[in-house]
Amino acid sequence: MGLEKDSVDAAAALLAQHAEMAGLFESLAVEDWERPTRCPGWTVADVVLHLSQTDEMAVACLEGRTAGFIAGHVSGAPAGTVDDGADWMVSQERGASPDVLLGRWRDASSRFDEMLVGADSHRRVVWVVGELSIRTLISTRLAEAWIHTGDIADAVGVELKPDDRLRHIARLAWRTLPYAFAREGVALSGPVAFELIGPNGDPWSFVPSESPTTVVRGDGVEFCLVAARRLRASATGLSAEGPDADAVLSLVRTYA
């Protein structure tokens, strides 16, 4: 069947994000790899290792090997959250040289990009603890790649220019709101709409089929940073109206 247009656009956005990451990683000095990041306890090298591990898991996901991959990499880890598992995986493999880390990330990310060619957007695959469509998996990988690109850029003092590919991340956050609320044991009062403005001035409108009871408005980049848990909503110009206004800005996430 192959990827549908929106999925092709998302895959192209992921490819562009990977290209930006490669440029950033290749510009790092040896000492930069040991700089602390805004990910608690992780250096730049740890973040790149984590990206390699999760891209390798994404490849395993497309190949139907998710359960085996997790068993092989998280076996022996103490019980905890998904974040705890990711931290444990990094702790088991940290220490490689920058050249080795960069090569591993290149191999994993490029392999995942290649596997998307001709993939069925609607095919459901196992990812971490649940199932999602390949379309959603692409957006999830884009979100994580963008977030951690920012983490590394922040650590080394590099300013990155926001791109309209963030629209796919905002859409992911919108579509997964019910999941984000359910994880916290909170019920949505009704449909939610996002009316955002992208970095190039284009409107990003995500509107439910039913009349929304809550509407979020504002800058699309700020919204993505809030959803990524890299910026507090109170520190932005975002506004929300409706019964779920405060909860949406508090619970929205970029995961699926």
Secondary structure, DSSP 8 states (H G I E B T S, - for coil): ----HHHHHHHHHHHHHHHHHHHHHHT--GGGGGSB-SSTT-BHHHHHHHHHHHHHHHHHHHTT-HHHHHHHHHTT--S--HHHHHHHHHHHHTT--HHHHHHHHHHHHHHHHHHTTT--TT-EEEETTEEEEHHHHHHHHHHHHHHHHHHHHHHHT------TTHHHHHHHHHHTHHHHHHHTT----S-EEEEEE-TTS-EEEE--SS--SEEEEEEHHHHHHHHTTSS-GGGS--EEESTTHHHHHHH--S--
